[in-house]
Amino acid sequence: MIQHPGTVLNDRFLEPRGLSIYRLAVAIDVPSSSLERFRSGRISVSPDLANRLAGYFGTDAEYWLNTQNDFDRMAA
């Protein structure tokens, strides 16, 4: 099943590390309200957010963008 990248963020990156949205938001300099909207699937990942998440978690920005693209294709 294809998941929204916000769900992926929560399930694969935040929960295993015990990391809160607030702490991540401060670390990557993004408003926590925006990051919460992303986590809950209300907004899509932007190239800027993808780069910030990639830098923090050691992934590629393409990981986040491809996850969003896959989700968007399945939702259409």
All heavy atoms as a GROMACS GRO file, in nm:
protein
  603
    1MET      N    1   0.084  -0.120   0.000
    1MET     CA    2   0.000   0.000   0.000
    1MET      C    3   0.088   0.125   0.000
    1MET      O    4   0.182   0.135   0.078
    1MET     CB    5  -0.091  -0.002   0.122
    1MET     CG    6  -0.176   0.121   0.135
    1MET     SD    7  -0.276   0.111   0.285
    1MET     CE    8  -0.405   0.220   0.238
    2ILE      N    9   0.055   0.216  -0.086
    2ILE     CA   10   0.129   0.342  -0.096
    2ILE      C   11   0.079   0.437   0.013
    2ILE      O   12  -0.042   0.456   0.029
    2ILE     CB   13   0.109   0.407  -0.236
    2ILE    CG1   14   0.152   0.312  -0.347
    2ILE    CG2   15   0.182   0.539  -0.245
    2ILE    CD1   16   0.298   0.281  -0.350
    3GLN      N   17   0.172   0.494   0.087
    3GLN     CA   18   0.136   0.586   0.196
    3GLN      C   19   0.176   0.728   0.160
    3GLN      O   20   0.271   0.751   0.085
    3GLN     CB   21   0.210   0.547   0.324
    3GLN     CG   22   0.171   0.413   0.379
    3GLN     CD   23   0.249   0.382   0.505
    3GLN    OE1   24   0.370   0.392   0.508
    3GLN    NE2   25   0.177   0.344   0.610
    4HIS      N   26   0.103   0.822   0.217
    4HIS     CA   27   0.140   0.964   0.205
    4HIS      C   28   0.278   0.979   0.269
    4HIS      O   29   0.307   0.915   0.372
    4HIS     CB   30   0.037   1.051   0.277
    4HIS     CG   31   0.060   1.197   0.258
    4HIS    ND1   32   0.147   1.268   0.337
    4HIS    CD2   33   0.008   1.284   0.168
    4HIS    CE1   34   0.148   1.395   0.298
    4HIS    NE2   35   0.062   1.407   0.195
    5PRO      N   36   0.363   1.063   0.213
    5PRO     CA   37   0.497   1.080   0.272
    5PRO      C   38   0.494   1.132   0.416
    5PRO      O   39   0.587   1.106   0.493
    5PRO     CB   40   0.569   1.176   0.178
    5PRO     CG   41   0.464   1.237   0.094
    5PRO     CD   42   0.350   1.140   0.090
    6GLY      N   43   0.388   1.199   0.455
    6GLY     CA   44   0.375   1.241   0.595
    6GLY      C   45   0.357   1.122   0.688
    6GLY      O   46   0.410   1.120   0.800
    7THR      N   47   0.284   1.022   0.641
    7THR     CA   48   0.268   0.898   0.717
    7THR      C   49   0.400   0.824   0.725
    7THR      O   50   0.437   0.771   0.830
    7THR     CB   51   0.161   0.808   0.653
    7THR    OG1   52   0.038   0.882   0.646
    7THR    CG2   53   0.140   0.681   0.732
    8VAL      N   54   0.474   0.824   0.614
    8VAL     CA   55   0.606   0.762   0.611
    8VAL      C   56   0.697   0.833   0.712
    8VAL      O   57   0.769   0.768   0.788
    8VAL     CB   58   0.667   0.766   0.469
    8VAL    CG1   59   0.812   0.718   0.469
    8VAL    CG2   60   0.582   0.684   0.373
    9LEU      N   61   0.693   0.965   0.712
    9LEU     CA   62   0.773   1.042   0.807
    9LEU      C   63   0.742   0.998   0.949
    9LEU      O   64   0.833   0.970   1.028
    9LEU     CB   65   0.745   1.192   0.792
    9LEU     CG   66   0.805   1.283   0.899
    9LEU    CD1   67   0.957   1.285   0.890
    9LEU    CD2   68   0.748   1.423   0.888
   10ASN      N   69   0.615   0.989   0.981
   10ASN     CA   70   0.575   0.953   1.117
   10ASN      C   71   0.615   0.811   1.152
   10ASN      O   72   0.679   0.786   1.255
   10ASN     CB   73   0.425   0.970   1.133
   10ASN     CG   74   0.381   0.950   1.275
   10ASN    OD1   75   0.412   1.031   1.362
   10ASN    ND2   76   0.311   0.842   1.301
   11ASP      N   77   0.579   0.716   1.065
   11ASP     CA   78   0.595   0.574   1.098
   11ASP      C   79   0.738   0.523   1.087
   11ASP      O   80   0.777   0.435   1.164
   11ASP     CB   81   0.505   0.489   1.007
   11ASP     CG   82   0.357   0.514   1.031
   11ASP    OD1   83   0.323   0.586   1.127
   11ASP    OD2   84   0.276   0.464   0.952
   12ARG      N   85   0.813   0.576   0.994
   12ARG     CA   86   0.949   0.525   0.971
   12ARG      C   87   1.061   0.610   1.028
   12ARG      O   88   1.174   0.562   1.044
   12ARG     CB   89   0.973   0.507   0.821
   12ARG     CG   90   0.883   0.404   0.758
   12ARG     CD   91   0.920   0.379   0.616
   12ARG     NE   92   0.817   0.299   0.552
   12ARG     CZ   93   0.809   0.280   0.423
   12ARG    NH1   94   0.898   0.336   0.342
   12ARG    NH2   95   0.713   0.206   0.372
   13PHE      N   96   1.030   0.736   1.057
   13PHE     CA   97   1.137   0.826   1.102
   13PHE      C   98   1.114   0.887   1.239
   13PHE      O   99   1.208   0.896   1.318
   13PHE     CB  100   1.160   0.937   0.997
   13PHE     CG  101   1.213   0.885   0.867
   13PHE    CD1  102   1.128   0.847   0.765
   13PHE    CD2  103   1.349   0.872   0.847
   13PHE    CE1  104   1.176   0.797   0.645
   13PHE    CE2  105   1.400   0.823   0.728
   13PHE     CZ  106   1.313   0.785   0.626
   14LEU      N  107   0.992   0.932   1.268
   14LEU     CA  108   0.967   0.997   1.397
   14LEU      C  109   0.948   0.897   1.510
   14LEU      O  110   1.020   0.903   1.610
   14LEU     CB  111   0.845   1.089   1.388
   14LEU     CG  112   0.855   1.207   1.292
   14LEU    CD1  113   0.725   1.287   1.293
   14LEU    CD2  114   0.972   1.297   1.328
   15GLU      N  115   0.850   0.808   1.494
   15GLU     CA  116   0.818   0.714   1.603
   15GLU      C  117   0.936   0.627   1.644
   15GLU      O  118   0.963   0.614   1.764
   15GLU     CB  119   0.696   0.630   1.567
   15GLU     CG  120   0.568   0.708   1.578
   15GLU     CD  121   0.444   0.624   1.556
   15GLU    OE1  122   0.455   0.502   1.526
   15GLU    OE2  123   0.334   0.680   1.568
   16PRO      N  124   1.009   0.567   1.548
   16PRO     CA  125   1.122   0.484   1.590
   16PRO      C  126   1.230   0.559   1.669
   16PRO      O  127   1.300   0.501   1.751
   16PRO     CB  128   1.180   0.431   1.459
   16PRO     CG  129   1.069   0.438   1.362
   16PRO     CD  130   0.988   0.559   1.403
   17ARG      N  131   1.239   0.689   1.645
   17ARG     CA  132   1.340   0.770   1.714
   17ARG      C  133   1.286   0.843   1.836
   17ARG      O  134   1.359   0.912   1.905
   17ARG     CB  135   1.397   0.874   1.616
   17ARG     CG  136   1.480   0.813   1.504
   17ARG     CD  137   1.511   0.920   1.399
   17ARG     NE  138   1.603   0.873   1.298
   17ARG     CZ  139   1.570   0.801   1.191
   17ARG    NH1  140   1.444   0.763   1.175
   17ARG    NH2  141   1.661   0.764   1.103
   18GLY      N  142   1.155   0.832   1.858
   18GLY     CA  143   1.094   0.906   1.968
   18GLY      C  144   1.104   1.056   1.946
   18GLY      O  145   1.117   1.132   2.042
   19LEU      N  146   1.097   1.098   1.822
   19LEU     CA  147   1.116   1.238   1.784
   19LEU      C  148   0.980   1.305   1.764
   19LEU      O  149   0.895   1.251   1.694
   19LEU     CB  150   1.198   1.244   1.655
   19LEU     CG  151   1.244   1.378   1.602
   19LEU    CD1  152   1.335   1.449   1.702
   19LEU    CD2  153   1.318   1.358   1.470
   20SER      N  154   0.961   1.420   1.825
   20SER     CA  155   0.835   1.492   1.810
   20SER      C  156   0.839   1.582   1.687
   20SER      O  157   0.947   1.620   1.639
   20SER     CB  158   0.806   1.577   1.934
   20SER     OG  159   0.896   1.686   1.940
   21ILE      N  160   0.722   1.618   1.640
   21ILE     CA  161   0.712   1.714   1.529
   21ILE      C  162   0.779   1.845   1.568
   21ILE      O  163   0.850   1.905   1.489
   21ILE     CB  164   0.563   1.737   1.492
   21ILE    CG1  165   0.512   1.623   1.407
   21ILE    CG2  166   0.544   1.868   1.418
   21ILE    CD1  167   0.568   1.616   1.267
   22TYR      N  168   0.756   1.889   1.691
   22TYR     CA  169   0.816   2.016   1.736
   22TYR      C  170   0.968   2.011   1.730
   22TYR      O  171   1.031   2.103   1.677
   22TYR     CB  172   0.768   2.050   1.877
   22TYR     CG  173   0.834   2.175   1.929
   22TYR    CD1  174   0.792   2.300   1.886
   22TYR    CD2  175   0.942   2.168   2.017
   22TYR    CE1  176   0.854   2.416   1.931
   22TYR    CE2  177   1.004   2.283   2.062
   22TYR     CZ  178   0.960   2.407   2.018
   22TYR     OH  179   1.023   2.521   2.061
   23ARG      N  180   1.026   1.905   1.780
   23ARG     CA  181   1.174   1.895   1.780
   23ARG      C  182   1.229   1.889   1.639
   23ARG      O  183   1.332   1.950   1.608
   23ARG     CB  184   1.220   1.775   1.861
   23ARG     CG  185   1.202   1.800   2.012
   23ARG     CD  186   1.256   1.690   2.098
   23ARG     NE  187   1.395   1.663   2.072
   23ARG     CZ  188   1.454   1.546   2.093
   23ARG    NH1  189   1.384   1.445   2.142
   23ARG    NH2  190   1.581   1.528   2.068
   24LEU      N  191   1.160   1.814   1.551
   24LEU     CA  192   1.205   1.810   1.412
   24LEU      C  193   1.190   1.947   1.346
   24LEU      O  194   1.280   1.991   1.275
   24LEU     CB  195   1.124   1.705   1.334
   24LEU     CG  196   1.155   1.697   1.184
   24LEU    CD1  197   1.302   1.662   1.159
   24LEU    CD2  198   1.064   1.597   1.117
   25ALA      N  199   1.078   2.014   1.371
   25ALA     CA  200   1.054   2.145   1.312
   25ALA      C  201   1.164   2.244   1.351
   25ALA      O  202   1.216   2.317   1.266
   25ALA     CB  203   0.918   2.198   1.355
   26VAL      N  204   1.201   2.244   1.477
   26VAL     CA  205   1.309   2.333   1.522
   26VAL      C  206   1.440   2.295   1.454
   26VAL      O  207   1.513   2.382   1.406
   26VAL     CB  208   1.322   2.327   1.676
   26VAL    CG1  209   1.449   2.395   1.723
   26VAL    CG2  210   1.199   2.388   1.743
   27ALA      N  211   1.468   2.167   1.445
   27ALA     CA  212   1.595   2.121   1.388
   27ALA      C  213   1.608   2.155   1.240
   27ALA      O  214   1.719   2.182   1.193
   27ALA     CB  215   1.610   1.970   1.409
   28ILE      N  216   1.496   2.151   1.166
   28ILE     CA  217   1.505   2.177   1.021
   28ILE      C  218   1.451   2.316   0.984
   28ILE      O  219   1.440   2.348   0.866
   28ILE     CB  220   1.438   2.067   0.938
   28ILE    CG1  221   1.287   2.061   0.962
   28ILE    CG2  222   1.505   1.932   0.963
   28ILE    CD1  223   1.213   1.966   0.869
   29ASP      N  224   1.419   2.397   1.084
   29ASP     CA  225   1.374   2.535   1.065
   29ASP      C  226   1.250   2.545   0.978
   29ASP      O  227   1.248   2.615   0.876
   29ASP     CB  228   1.489   2.620   1.007
   29ASP     CG  229   1.463   2.769   1.021
   29ASP    OD1  230   1.389   2.808   1.114
   29ASP    OD2  231   1.514   2.845   0.937
   30VAL      N  232   1.147   2.471   1.018
   30VAL     CA  233   1.017   2.472   0.951
   30VAL      C  234   0.912   2.492   1.059
   30VAL      O  235   0.925   2.435   1.168
   30VAL     CB  236   0.993   2.336   0.878
   30VAL    CG1  237   0.852   2.325   0.826
   30VAL    CG2  238   1.094   2.316   0.766
   31PRO      N  239   0.808   2.571   1.033
   31PRO     CA  240   0.704   2.587   1.134
   31PRO      C  241   0.642   2.452   1.171
   31PRO      O  242   0.611   2.370   1.083
   31PRO     CB  243   0.600   2.677   1.066
   31PRO     CG  244   0.676   2.749   0.959
   31PRO     CD  245   0.781   2.653   0.914
   32SER      N  246   0.625   2.428   1.299
   32SER     CA  247   0.570   2.300   1.341
   32SER      C  248   0.428   2.280   1.289
   32SER      O  249   0.388   2.167   1.261
   32SER     CB  250   0.575   2.286   1.494
   32SER     OG  251   0.502   2.388   1.556
   33SER      N  252   0.353   2.388   1.271
   33SER     CA  253   0.218   2.375   1.217
   33SER      C  254   0.222   2.322   1.073
   33SER      O  255   0.139   2.239   1.034
   33SER     CB  256   0.143   2.507   1.224
   33SER     OG  257   0.212   2.608   1.150
   34SER      N  258   0.316   2.367   0.994
   34SER     CA  259   0.331   2.318   0.857
   34SER      C  260   0.372   2.172   0.857
   34SER      O  261   0.320   2.091   0.778
   34SER     CB  262   0.435   2.400   0.781
   34SER     OG  263   0.394   2.532   0.768
   35LEU      N  264   0.463   2.137   0.943
   35LEU     CA  265   0.510   1.999   0.951
   35LEU      C  266   0.398   1.907   0.999
   35LEU      O  267   0.386   1.794   0.951
   35LEU     CB  268   0.631   1.992   1.044
   35LEU     CG  269   0.733   1.884   1.017
   35LEU    CD1  270   0.779   1.880   0.873
   35LEU    CD2  271   0.852   1.901   1.108
   36GLU      N  272   0.314   1.955   1.088
   36GLU     CA  273   0.199   1.875   1.134
   36GLU      C  274   0.098   1.856   1.021
   36GLU      O  275   0.043   1.746   1.005
   36GLU     CB  276   0.132   1.941   1.254
   36GLU     CG  277   0.014   1.863   1.309
   36GLU     CD  278   0.047   1.720   1.347
   36GLU    OE1  279   0.151   1.697   1.411
   36GLU    OE2  280  -0.031   1.630   1.309
   37ARG      N  281   0.075   1.960   0.941
   37ARG     CA  282  -0.016   1.945   0.826
   37ARG      C  283   0.041   1.844   0.727
   37ARG      O  284  -0.034   1.765   0.669
   37ARG     CB  285  -0.040   2.080   0.758
   37ARG     CG  286  -0.135   2.168   0.837
   37ARG     CD  287  -0.186   2.287   0.758
   37ARG     NE  288  -0.082   2.369   0.698
   37ARG     CZ  289  -0.018   2.468   0.760
   37ARG    NH1  290  -0.049   2.498   0.884
   37ARG    NH2  291   0.072   2.537   0.697
   38PHE      N  292   0.172   1.843   0.709
   38PHE     CA  293   0.235   1.745   0.621
   38PHE      C  294   0.220   1.604   0.678
   38PHE      O  295   0.180   1.511   0.608
   38PHE     CB  296   0.384   1.780   0.601
   38PHE     CG  297   0.460   1.674   0.529
   38PHE    CD1  298   0.434   1.643   0.397
   38PHE    CD2  299   0.560   1.605   0.595
   38PHE    CE1  300   0.505   1.544   0.331
   38PHE    CE2  301   0.632   1.506   0.529
   38PHE     CZ  302   0.604   1.476   0.397
   39ARG      N  303   0.250   1.588   0.806
   39ARG     CA  304   0.242   1.457   0.869
   39ARG      C  305   0.100   1.400   0.860
   39ARG      O  306   0.082   1.280   0.840
   39ARG     CB  307   0.286   1.463   1.015
   39ARG     CG  308   0.274   1.326   1.083
   39ARG     CD  309   0.332   1.323   1.220
   39ARG     NE  310   0.257   1.400   1.317
   39ARG     CZ  311   0.278   1.394   1.447
   39ARG    NH1  312   0.372   1.315   1.495
   39ARG    NH2  313   0.207   1.467   1.529
   40SER      N  314   0.000   1.484   0.872
   40SER     CA  315  -0.137   1.437   0.868
   40SER      C  316  -0.193   1.423   0.726
   40SER      O  317  -0.309   1.386   0.710
   40SER     CB  318  -0.227   1.530   0.950
   40SER     OG  319  -0.233   1.657   0.889
   41GLY      N  320  -0.110   1.453   0.625
   41GLY     CA  321  -0.152   1.433   0.487
   41GLY      C  322  -0.231   1.547   0.428
   41GLY      O  323  -0.287   1.534   0.320
   42ARG      N  324  -0.237   1.660   0.497
   42ARG     CA  325  -0.315   1.774   0.446
   42ARG      C  326  -0.239   1.856   0.343
   42ARG      O  327  -0.302   1.929   0.267
   42ARG     CB  328  -0.361   1.862   0.561
   42ARG     CG  329  -0.467   1.792   0.646
   42ARG     CD  330  -0.514   1.877   0.759
   42ARG     NE  331  -0.414   1.870   0.866
   42ARG     CZ  332  -0.400   1.957   0.964
   42ARG    NH1  333  -0.480   2.061   0.972
   42ARG    NH2  334  -0.309   1.940   1.056
   43ILE      N  335  -0.106   1.846   0.342
   43ILE     CA  336  -0.027   1.913   0.239
   43ILE      C  337   0.076   1.816   0.185
   43ILE      O  338   0.111   1.718   0.251
   43ILE     CB  339   0.042   2.042   0.290
   43ILE    CG1  340   0.141   2.011   0.403
   43ILE    CG2  341  -0.060   2.147   0.332
   43ILE    CD1  342   0.227   2.130   0.444
   44SER      N  343   0.123   1.844   0.064
   44SER     CA  344   0.223   1.761  -0.003
   44SER      C  345   0.364   1.807   0.036
   44SER      O  346   0.384   1.919   0.082
   44SER     CB  347   0.207   1.773  -0.154
   44SER     OG  348   0.081   1.729  -0.195
   45VAL      N  349   0.459   1.719   0.012
   45VAL     CA  350   0.597   1.756   0.035
   45VAL      C  351   0.641   1.852  -0.076
   45VAL      O  352   0.608   1.833  -0.193
   45VAL     CB  353   0.690   1.632   0.042
   45VAL    CG1  354   0.706   1.566  -0.093
   45VAL    CG2  355   0.826   1.666   0.099
   46SER      N  356   0.709   1.957  -0.038
   46SER     CA  357   0.764   2.052  -0.134
   46SER      C  358   0.911   2.017  -0.157
   46SER      O  359   0.972   1.947  -0.075
   46SER     CB  360   0.754   2.194  -0.080
   46SER     OG  361   0.838   2.208   0.035
   47PRO      N  362   0.969   2.066  -0.265
   47PRO     CA  363   1.113   2.041  -0.285
   47PRO      C  364   1.197   2.092  -0.167
   47PRO      O  365   1.293   2.026  -0.126
   47PRO     CB  366   1.145   2.116  -0.414
   47PRO     CG  367   1.015   2.112  -0.491
   47PRO     CD  368   0.909   2.128  -0.384
   48ASP      N  369   1.159   2.207  -0.110
   48ASP     CA  370   1.233   2.260   0.004
   48ASP      C  371   1.224   2.167   0.125
   48ASP      O  372   1.325   2.135   0.188
   48ASP     CB  373   1.181   2.399   0.040
   48ASP     CG  374   1.254   2.457   0.160
   48ASP    OD1  375   1.378   2.475   0.153
   48ASP    OD2  376   1.188   2.483   0.263
   49LEU      N  377   1.103   2.123   0.155
   49LEU     CA  378   1.086   2.032   0.269
   49LEU      C  379   1.158   1.900   0.243
   49LEU      O  380   1.221   1.845   0.334
   49LEU     CB  381   0.938   2.009   0.298
   49LEU     CG  382   0.907   1.915   0.416
   49LEU    CD1  383   0.974   1.963   0.546
   49LEU    CD2  384   0.757   1.900   0.432
   50ALA      N  385   1.150   1.851   0.120
   50ALA     CA  386   1.220   1.727   0.086
   50ALA      C  387   1.369   1.740   0.112
   50ALA      O  388   1.432   1.649   0.166
   50ALA     CB  389   1.193   1.690  -0.060
   51ASN      N  390   1.427   1.853   0.075
   51ASN     CA  391   1.570   1.875   0.100
   51ASN      C  392   1.601   1.883   0.248
   51ASN      O  393   1.702   1.828   0.294
   51ASN     CB  394   1.617   2.003   0.029
   51ASN     CG  395   1.637   1.984  -0.118
   51ASN    OD1  396   1.691   1.881  -0.161
   51ASN    ND2  397   1.597   2.080  -0.197
   52ARG      N  398   1.515   1.949   0.324
   52ARG     CA  399   1.538   1.960   0.468
   52ARG      C  400   1.527   1.824   0.538
   52ARG      O  401   1.610   1.791   0.623
   52ARG     CB  402   1.440   2.059   0.530
   52ARG     CG  403   1.468   2.202   0.488
   52ARG     CD  404   1.357   2.295   0.533
   52ARG     NE  405   1.371   2.427   0.479
   52ARG     CZ  406   1.427   2.530   0.540
   52ARG    NH1  407   1.475   2.517   0.661
   52ARG    NH2  408   1.435   2.647   0.480
   53LEU      N  409   1.425   1.746   0.500
   53LEU     CA  410   1.411   1.612   0.558
   53LEU      C  411   1.528   1.523   0.519
   53LEU      O  412   1.580   1.448   0.602
   53LEU     CB  413   1.279   1.549   0.513
   53LEU     CG  414   1.152   1.615   0.566
   53LEU    CD1  415   1.029   1.556   0.497
   53LEU    CD2  416   1.141   1.601   0.717
   54ALA      N  417   1.569   1.532   0.394
   54ALA     CA  418   1.682   1.451   0.346
   54ALA      C  419   1.808   1.485   0.424
   54ALA      O  420   1.882   1.394   0.465
   54ALA     CB  421   1.704   1.474   0.197
   55GLY      N  422   1.834   1.612   0.445
   55GLY     CA  423   1.953   1.651   0.519
   55GLY      C  424   1.951   1.603   0.662
   55GLY      O  425   2.053   1.560   0.717
   56TYR      N  426   1.834   1.608   0.724
   56TYR     CA  427   1.825   1.567   0.864
   56TYR      C  428   1.832   1.416   0.882
   56TYR      O  429   1.900   1.367   0.972
   56TYR     CB  430   1.694   1.620   0.925
   56TYR     CG  431   1.685   1.597   1.073
   56TYR    CD1  432   1.746   1.684   1.162
   56TYR    CD2  433   1.618   1.487   1.125
   56TYR    CE1  434   1.740   1.662   1.299
   56TYR    CE2  435   1.612   1.464   1.261
   56TYR     CZ  436   1.673   1.552   1.348
   56TYR     OH  437   1.668   1.530   1.482
   57PHE      N  438   1.762   1.343   0.796
   57PHE     CA  439   1.754   1.198   0.813
   57PHE      C  440   1.855   1.120   0.730
   57PHE      O  441   1.859   0.997   0.738
   57PHE     CB  442   1.612   1.148   0.782
   57PHE     CG  443   1.510   1.193   0.883
   57PHE    CD1  444   1.410   1.282   0.850
   57PHE    CD2  445   1.515   1.146   1.014
   57PHE    CE1  446   1.316   1.322   0.943
   57PHE    CE2  447   1.422   1.186   1.108
   57PHE     CZ  448   1.322   1.275   1.073
   58GLY      N  449   1.934   1.188   0.649
   58GLY     CA  450   2.035   1.119   0.569
   58GLY      C  451   1.978   1.042   0.451
   58GLY      O  452   2.034   0.941   0.410
   59THR      N  453   1.866   1.090   0.400
   59THR     CA  454   1.807   1.030   0.281
   59THR      C  455   1.836   1.122   0.163
   59THR      O  456   1.904   1.223   0.177
   59THR     CB  457   1.655   1.013   0.297
   59THR    OG1  458   1.595   1.142   0.312
   59THR    CG2  459   1.620   0.926   0.417
   60ASP      N  460   1.780   1.089   0.048
   60ASP     CA  461   1.785   1.179  -0.067
   60ASP      C  462   1.655   1.256  -0.075
   60ASP      O  463   1.549   1.202  -0.039
   60ASP     CB  464   1.801   1.100  -0.197
   60ASP     CG  465   1.932   1.026  -0.205
   60ASP    OD1  466   2.034   1.081  -0.162
   60ASP    OD2  467   1.929   0.913  -0.256
   61ALA      N  468   1.659   1.377  -0.126
   61ALA     CA  469   1.535   1.452  -0.147
   61ALA      C  470   1.443   1.376  -0.241
   61ALA      O  471   1.320   1.379  -0.224
   61ALA     CB  472   1.567   1.590  -0.204
   62GLU      N  473   1.500   1.303  -0.335
   62GLU     CA  474   1.420   1.227  -0.430
   62GLU      C  475   1.336   1.120  -0.359
   62GLU      O  476   1.228   1.085  -0.407
   62GLU     CB  477   1.508   1.162  -0.536
   62GLU     CG  478   1.569   1.259  -0.634
   62GLU     CD  479   1.689   1.335  -0.577
   62GLU    OE1  480   1.751   1.288  -0.478
   62GLU    OE2  481   1.720   1.443  -0.630
   63TYR      N  482   1.383   1.068  -0.248
   63TYR     CA  483   1.306   0.971  -0.172
   63TYR      C  484   1.171   1.030  -0.134
   63TYR      O  485   1.066   0.968  -0.153
   63TYR     CB  486   1.384   0.929  -0.047
   63TYR     CG  487   1.304   0.846   0.050
   63TYR    CD1  488   1.286   0.710   0.028
   63TYR    CD2  489   1.246   0.903   0.163
   63TYR    CE1  490   1.211   0.633   0.117
   63TYR    CE2  491   1.172   0.827   0.251
   63TYR     CZ  492   1.156   0.692   0.228
   63TYR     OH  493   1.081   0.618   0.316
   64TRP      N  494   1.172   1.150  -0.081
   64TRP     CA  495   1.050   1.215  -0.036
   64TRP      C  496   0.963   1.256  -0.154
   64TRP      O  497   0.841   1.238  -0.152
   64TRP     CB  498   1.084   1.336   0.052
   64TRP     CG  499   1.157   1.293   0.173
   64TRP    CD1  500   1.292   1.299   0.196
   64TRP    CD2  501   1.101   1.231   0.289
   64TRP    NE1  502   1.322   1.245   0.318
   64TRP    CE2  503   1.208   1.203   0.378
   64TRP    CE3  504   0.971   1.197   0.327
   64TRP    CZ2  505   1.187   1.142   0.502
   64TRP    CZ3  506   0.952   1.137   0.450
   64TRP    CH2  507   1.059   1.110   0.536
   65LEU      N  508   1.025   1.309  -0.258
   65LEU     CA  509   0.950   1.352  -0.376
   65LEU      C  510   0.890   1.233  -0.450
   65LEU      O  511   0.774   1.239  -0.494
   65LEU     CB  512   1.040   1.434  -0.469
   65LEU     CG  513   1.090   1.566  -0.409
   65LEU    CD1  514   1.196   1.628  -0.498
   65LEU    CD2  515   0.975   1.662  -0.384
   66ASN      N  516   0.963   1.125  -0.460
   66ASN     CA  517   0.911   1.004  -0.526
   66ASN      C  518   0.797   0.943  -0.445
   66ASN      O  519   0.700   0.894  -0.503
   66ASN     CB  520   1.021   0.901  -0.549
   66ASN     CG  521   1.118   0.944  -0.657
   66ASN    OD1  522   1.086   1.026  -0.742
   66ASN    ND2  523   1.238   0.887  -0.654
   67THR      N  524   0.810   0.945  -0.313
   67THR     CA  525   0.702   0.894  -0.228
   67THR      C  526   0.575   0.976  -0.251
   67THR      O  527   0.465   0.921  -0.261
   67THR     CB  528   0.743   0.897  -0.080
   67THR    OG1  529   0.862   0.819  -0.065
   67THR    CG2  530   0.635   0.841   0.010
   68GLN      N  531   0.591   1.108  -0.262
   68GLN     CA  532   0.475   1.194  -0.290
   68GLN      C  533   0.417   1.164  -0.427
   68GLN      O  534   0.295   1.154  -0.443
   68GLN     CB  535   0.516   1.342  -0.281
   68GLN     CG  536   0.400   1.438  -0.299
   68GLN     CD  537   0.303   1.435  -0.183
   68GLN    OE1  538   0.344   1.460  -0.070
   68GLN    NE2  539   0.177   1.405  -0.208
   69ASN      N  540   0.504   1.150  -0.528
   69ASN     CA  541   0.456   1.121  -0.663
   69ASN      C  542   0.381   0.988  -0.668
   69ASN      O  543   0.276   0.978  -0.733
   69ASN     CB  544   0.572   1.120  -0.763
   69ASN     CG  545   0.625   1.259  -0.790
   69ASN    OD1  546   0.554   1.358  -0.775
   69ASN    ND2  547   0.750   1.268  -0.829
   70ASP      N  548   0.435   0.886  -0.602
   70ASP     CA  549   0.367   0.756  -0.598
   70ASP      C  550   0.230   0.768  -0.532
   70ASP      O  551   0.132   0.711  -0.580
   70ASP     CB  552   0.452   0.653  -0.523
   70ASP     CG  553   0.578   0.614  -0.595
   70ASP    OD1  554   0.590   0.645  -0.718
   70ASP    OD2  555   0.668   0.555  -0.532
   71PHE      N  556   0.224   0.841  -0.421
   71PHE     CA  557   0.098   0.860  -0.350
   71PHE      C  558  -0.002   0.934  -0.439
   71PHE      O  559  -0.119   0.895  -0.448
   71PHE     CB  560   0.120   0.936  -0.220
   71PHE     CG  561  -0.005   0.964  -0.145
   71PHE    CD1  562  -0.064   0.867  -0.066
   71PHE    CD2  563  -0.068   1.088  -0.155
   71PHE    CE1  564  -0.182   0.891   0.002
   71PHE    CE2  565  -0.185   1.114  -0.087
   71PHE     CZ  566  -0.243   1.015  -0.008
   72ASP      N  567   0.043   1.039  -0.505
   72ASP     CA  568  -0.046   1.118  -0.590
   72ASP      C  569  -0.101   1.033  -0.705
   72ASP      O  570  -0.218   1.046  -0.738
   72ASP     CB  571   0.027   1.241  -0.644
   72ASP     CG  572   0.058   1.344  -0.538
   72ASP    OD1  573   0.000   1.337  -0.426
   72ASP    OD2  574   0.143   1.433  -0.565
   73ARG      N  575  -0.018   0.950  -0.764
   73ARG     CA  576  -0.065   0.863  -0.874
   73ARG      C  577  -0.170   0.764  -0.824
   73ARG      O  578  -0.268   0.740  -0.893
   73ARG     CB  579   0.053   0.786  -0.936
   73ARG     CG  580   0.128   0.865  -1.039
   73ARG     CD  581   0.217   0.776  -1.122
   73ARG     NE  582   0.312   0.700  -1.041
   73ARG     CZ  583   0.435   0.736  -1.015
   73ARG    NH1  584   0.483   0.848  -1.063
   73ARG    NH2  585   0.513   0.662  -0.940
   74MET      N  586  -0.151   0.709  -0.707
   74MET     CA  587  -0.248   0.612  -0.653
   74MET      C  588  -0.378   0.681  -0.611
   74MET      O  589  -0.484   0.621  -0.616
   74MET     CB  590  -0.189   0.537  -0.534
   74MET     CG  591  -0.075   0.445  -0.571
   74MET     SD  592  -0.119   0.319  -0.691
   74MET     CE  593  -0.234   0.223  -0.597
   75ALA      N  594  -0.370   0.805  -0.569
   75ALA     CA  595  -0.488   0.877  -0.524
   75ALA      C  596  -0.572   0.929  -0.640
   75ALA      O  597  -0.689   0.960  -0.622
   75ALA     CB  598  -0.446   0.993  -0.434
   76ALA      N  599  -0.510   0.940  -0.758
   76ALA     CA  600  -0.581   0.996  -0.875
   76ALA      C  601  -0.682   0.898  -0.932
   76ALA      O  602  -0.680   0.783  -0.914
   76ALA     CB  603  -0.480   1.034  -0.982
   0.00000   0.00000   0.00000
